[in-house]
């Protein structure tokens, strides 16, 4: 009984240490990632518009 209790305690401690060591992103890093994603979305949208214009002009 004592060994199983110690094993359970050890497992709990291991899990708690592993989850507490995760890297937390700062607000600045989150903002930078958001800005990068918006920039990528704008570029994708511009590419789609360019393709649509090319397709429209190819038909005439």
C-alpha positions, -999 to 999 in steps of 0.1 A, spaced: 0 0 0 28 24 9 46 17 -24 15 23 -45 9 56 -26 45 67 -33 42 58 -69 10 78 -73 26 108 -55 57 105 -78 35 103 -109 15 134 -98 47 154 -91 61 144 -125 30 156 -143 28 188 -124 65 196 -131 61 188 -168 31 211 -172 46 240 -152 76 241 -175 57 251 -206 69 283 -223 44 311 -219 44 337 -247 45 373 -237 19 398 -250 44 412 -274 51 378 -289 14 371 -293 9 405 -310 38 398 -334 23 365 -343 -11 380 -349 4 407 -371 23 382 -391 -8 361 -396 -28 391 -408 0 400 -432 0 365 -446 -38 366 -450 -35 399 -469 -9 384 -492 -30 354 -499 -60 376 -507 -39 397 -531 -28 365 -548 -63 353 -552 -74 386 -567 -45 386 -591 -54 351 -602 -91 361 -607 -81 391 -628 -58 369 -649 -85 344 -654 -110 371 -664 -86 387 -689 -77 353 -704 -113 346 -712 -116 378 -735 
